[in-house]
């Protein structure tokens, strides 16, 4: 278990660097915290010539099963996932787990890193830690009673990636914005509000009024 300390502005560049330098021909799971960011990261990695599949709850069951099959068969070596993949899935041969964010709950961290080094096999887990994650890291260390070891990287090797990765990230965000992923998320939110007996249209109207007030101010 180790951590890679980086600036929040360089997090994506460090991720690409680690994958290229330490993830070649390895089975890798990259964990992130939201469906939107999961799909964005996957799109970004494709643009950086790092083939991967995304696994999150806004994908249909068929899409999830197909993506898992592609990953488990070794056709694609990188799986980008939310915590939906941290429990209950039988993926025994994961050699590297990367936390692209530090999870809020130490239990989530334990479940994530538990995806590697299974059944007596070797494995490694790397967490990308920014200046905003110090308290979460301390909570994790207290829970597992182990101090995370800093994973040594050379920032001079990461900086040249910054511009290309930022462009790839921006293009990936635009692609997600224009896809059905966010539309499905909004539908799910509306369903949840209806189930709770709330009026989803009333909530939208309040949001629009707040936005209008901010623009006027």
HELIX and SHEET records of a PDB file:
HELIX    1   1 UNK A    8  UNK A   10  5                                   3    
HELIX    2   2 UNK A   11  UNK A   22  1                                  12    
HELIX    3   3 UNK A   35  UNK A   47  1                                  13    
HELIX    4   4 UNK A   61  UNK A   72  1                                  12    
HELIX    5   5 UNK A   83  UNK A   85  5                                   3    
HELIX    6   6 UNK A  106  UNK A  113  1                                   8    
HELIX    7   7 UNK A  134  UNK A  144  1                                  11    
HELIX    8   8 UNK A  155  UNK A  159  1                                   5    
HELIX    9   9 UNK A  162  UNK A  177  1                                  16    
HELIX   10  10 UNK A  180  UNK A  195  1                                  16    
HELIX   11  11 UNK A  200  UNK A  216  1                                  17    
SHEET    1   A 7 UNK A  53  UNK A  55  0                                        
SHEET    2   A 7 UNK A  78  UNK A  81  1                                        
SHEET    3   A 7 UNK A  28  UNK A  31  1                                        
SHEET    4   A 7 UNK A  96  UNK A  99  1                                        
SHEET    5   A 7 UNK A 124  UNK A 129  1                                        
SHEET    6   A 7 UNK A   2  UNK A   5  1                                        
SHEET    7   A 7 UNK A 149  UNK A 150  1                                        
END                                                                             
